[in-house]
Amino acid sequence: MHRDSPLRNVNLSRRAFIFAGVAGATMLAASRWLTPSAAPRKDSLRVLDADGEAIVAALVPVMLAGALPAAPDARRSAIVDTVDGVDRALLGLPPLARDELGQLFVLLALAPTRWALAHTTSSWNDASASDIEAFLQRLRDSRIGLLRAAYDALHQLIFASWYGNPRAWAAIGYGGPPRIG
């Protein structure tokens, strides 16, 4: 193992590694079996189910704190637009990446996994901003590469969906793409 590897201080036996892999696969399979297939929120959502929509809608105001409009109606509309943008972005991903993010949403919707990762027993609709901020910080700063990758994916999807929206451009001083012709 390379001396700069983040795993150099981890003393993991083969048995523990296999056990963790089997436990993770079992948990994922159980979450698929125990979680009923949720219907999409509306016809315009093509990838996100109701759980995925609730998760993204809970993350958006925390990740985009200070960037969203302050007026309550405009803020709600901006969150809905961003959730729709995440759904469109997911639709454009390769099937494998889309499936992996779908599995992440399934795991985060499952109460035991939500408690383990987000440290909250509340549903995503009822989670406090401080709980969500702490959850995101744990993902971002985790020693586990898979959790950091989950944070990166959520961060990139949400930021690209918001800043790709013309409604966000004025706030950042972007006049839009140049007109050609």
Secondary structure, DSSP 8 states (H G I E B T S, - for coil): --TT-TTTT----HHHHHHHHHHHHHHHHHHHHHS-----SSTT-SS--HHHHHHHHHHHHHHTTTTS-SSHHHHHHHHHHHHHHHHHHHHTS-HHHHHHHHHHHHHHHSHHHHHHHH---S-TTT--HHHHHHHHHHHHH-SSHHHHHHHHHHHHHHHHHHHTSHHHHGGGT---S----
